[in-house]
Amino acid sequence: MNKALAILAAIAAVPFLAFGLIFLIAGRSLVAIVLLAIGGLLLTWSVVTLRRLAEISPEALATGIVDLARRLEGEVTIAQVQAEFRIPQAQALAALEGLHGSGQCQLEQRADHDVYVFKSVMPAKAIKRCAYCGSTFAVKSALRECPNCGAALEIVKE
């Protein structure tokens, strides 16, 4: 998809639509319908193409990938980015590597694939921890004091 070609198609649609309206007013309905159809198709194609190019621009992809990571609890793969934005693997990899290069995510190698981890959007896990003995308990537990040493429990994020 070429941005210049889409802009030229939008510009070319204007005379077709204008002459279509002129012929419609003049009573030449068959010619008017043909001109309006050509102009409408050119304009529609150019708008759809320009919108798609805007969706897959590097800036929009970076924002979209961070939103995707937020929905997926902070971890995305190349395949997930490809499927979400309907882009080739090379473009998905370039976008993820750009985010990795800017320090927004970290690359972790799992068993058979690479995972990009966005720690800034991962949900924070809170626990109850004893400051003295280091014991940890679930936040949902009704404990206020450590059963091991009797000290007050503090809620901390991991």
C-alpha positions as CSV (number, residue, x, y, z in Angstrom):
1,M,0.0,0.0,0.0
2,N,1.4,3.3,-1.1
3,K,0.4,6.5,0.6
4,A,1.2,8.6,-2.4
5,L,-1.0,6.5,-4.6
6,A,-3.9,6.7,-2.1
7,I,-3.6,10.5,-2.0
8,L,-3.6,10.7,-5.8
9,A,-6.7,8.5,-5.9
10,A,-8.4,10.9,-3.5
11,I,-7.5,13.9,-5.7
12,A,-8.6,12.1,-8.8
13,A,-11.9,11.3,-7.3
14,V,-12.9,15.0,-6.9
15,P,-13.3,15.7,-10.7
16,F,-15.2,12.5,-11.2
17,L,-17.6,13.4,-8.4
18,A,-17.9,17.0,-9.6
19,F,-18.6,16.1,-13.2
20,G,-21.0,13.4,-12.0
21,L,-23.0,16.0,-10.2
22,I,-22.9,18.3,-13.2
23,F,-24.2,15.6,-15.5
24,L,-26.8,14.6,-12.9
25,I,-28.1,18.2,-12.9
26,A,-28.0,18.3,-16.7
27,G,-30.2,15.2,-16.9
28,R,-27.7,12.8,-18.2
29,S,-28.3,10.2,-15.6
30,L,-26.4,7.2,-17.1
31,V,-23.2,9.3,-17.5
32,A,-23.7,10.8,-14.1
33,I,-24.1,7.4,-12.4
34,V,-20.9,6.1,-14.1
35,L,-18.9,9.2,-13.1
36,L,-20.3,9.2,-9.5
37,A,-19.5,5.5,-9.2
38,I,-15.9,5.8,-10.3
39,G,-15.4,8.9,-8.1
40,G,-17.0,7.1,-5.1
41,L,-14.9,4.0,-5.6
42,L,-11.7,5.9,-5.9
43,L,-12.5,8.0,-2.8
44,T,-13.6,5.0,-0.8
45,W,-10.4,3.0,-1.7
46,S,-8.2,6.0,-0.8
47,V,-9.8,6.6,2.5
48,V,-9.6,2.9,3.5
49,T,-6.0,2.7,2.4
50,L,-5.0,5.8,4.3
51,R,-6.8,4.7,7.4
52,R,-5.0,1.3,7.3
53,L,-1.6,3.0,6.7
54,A,-2.3,5.1,9.8
55,E,-3.2,2.1,11.9
56,I,0.0,0.3,11.1
57,S,2.4,3.3,11.3
58,P,5.3,2.7,13.8
59,E,3.9,5.2,16.3
60,A,0.4,3.7,16.2
61,L,1.8,0.1,16.4
62,A,3.9,1.1,19.5
63,T,0.8,2.4,21.2
64,G,-1.3,-0.5,20.2
65,I,1.3,-3.0,21.3
66,V,1.4,-1.5,24.8
67,D,-2.4,-1.6,25.0
68,L,-2.3,-5.2,23.8
69,A,0.3,-6.0,26.6
70,R,-2.0,-4.3,29.1
71,R,-4.9,-6.6,28.0
72,L,-2.7,-9.7,28.1
73,E,-1.2,-9.0,31.6
74,G,2.1,-7.6,30.4
75,E,3.3,-10.3,28.0
76,V,3.1,-10.4,24.2
77,T,4.6,-12.5,21.5
78,I,5.3,-11.8,17.8
79,A,2.5,-14.0,16.7
80,Q,0.0,-12.1,19.0
81,V,1.1,-8.8,17.5
82,Q,0.7,-10.2,14.0
83,A,-2.8,-11.5,14.7
84,E,-3.9,-8.3,16.4
85,F,-2.8,-5.8,13.8
86,R,-2.8,-8.1,10.7
87,I,0.8,-7.3,9.8
88,P,3.7,-9.4,8.5
89,Q,6.1,-11.0,10.9
90,A,8.9,-8.7,9.9
91,Q,6.9,-5.6,10.7
92,A,5.7,-7.1,14.1
93,L,9.3,-8.0,15.0
94,A,10.5,-4.5,14.0
95,A,7.9,-2.8,16.2
96,L,8.6,-5.1,19.2
97,E,12.4,-4.6,18.8
98,G,11.8,-0.8,18.7
99,L,10.0,-1.0,22.0
100,H,12.7,-3.3,23.4
101,G,15.4,-0.9,22.2
102,S,13.7,2.1,23.9
103,G,13.5,0.2,27.2
104,Q,9.8,-0.2,27.3
105,C,9.9,-4.0,27.4
106,Q,12.2,-6.9,28.1
107,L,12.8,-9.9,25.9
108,E,12.5,-13.3,27.6
109,Q,13.1,-16.6,25.8
110,R,10.7,-19.3,26.8
111,A,10.7,-22.9,25.7
112,D,9.9,-22.5,22.0
113,H,9.3,-18.7,21.5
114,D,10.3,-15.2,22.5
115,V,8.1,-13.2,24.9
116,Y,8.2,-9.5,25.3
117,V,7.4,-8.5,28.9
118,F,6.1,-5.0,29.7
119,K,6.7,-4.7,33.4
120,S,5.1,-1.2,33.5
121,V,1.6,-2.6,32.6
122,M,1.8,-5.9,34.6
123,P,-0.7,-6.1,37.4
124,A,0.9,-5.4,40.8
125,K,0.7,-8.3,43.2
126,A,0.2,-7.4,46.9
127,I,1.0,-9.6,49.8
128,K,1.1,-9.4,53.6
129,R,4.6,-9.6,54.9
130,C,6.1,-9.7,58.3
131,A,8.8,-7.2,58.7
132,Y,10.7,-9.2,61.3
133,C,10.6,-12.9,60.3
134,G,9.8,-12.4,56.5
135,S,6.8,-14.7,56.4
136,T,4.3,-13.9,53.6
137,F,0.5,-14.4,53.6
138,A,-2.3,-13.7,51.1
139,V,-3.9,-10.3,51.3
140,K,-7.3,-11.9,51.5
141,S,-6.4,-13.6,54.8
142,A,-7.9,-12.2,58.0
143,L,-4.5,-12.1,59.7
144,R,-3.3,-8.8,61.2
145,E,-0.4,-10.2,63.1
146,C,2.2,-12.7,62.1
147,P,1.3,-16.1,63.6
148,N,5.0,-17.0,63.8
149,C,6.4,-14.1,65.7
150,G,3.4,-11.8,66.6
151,A,4.6,-8.7,64.7
152,A,2.2,-6.6,62.7
153,L,1.9,-7.6,59.0
154,E,2.5,-5.0,56.3
155,I,0.9,-5.0,52.9
156,V,3.6,-4.7,50.2
157,K,3.6,-5.0,46.4
158,E,5.9,-7.5,44.8
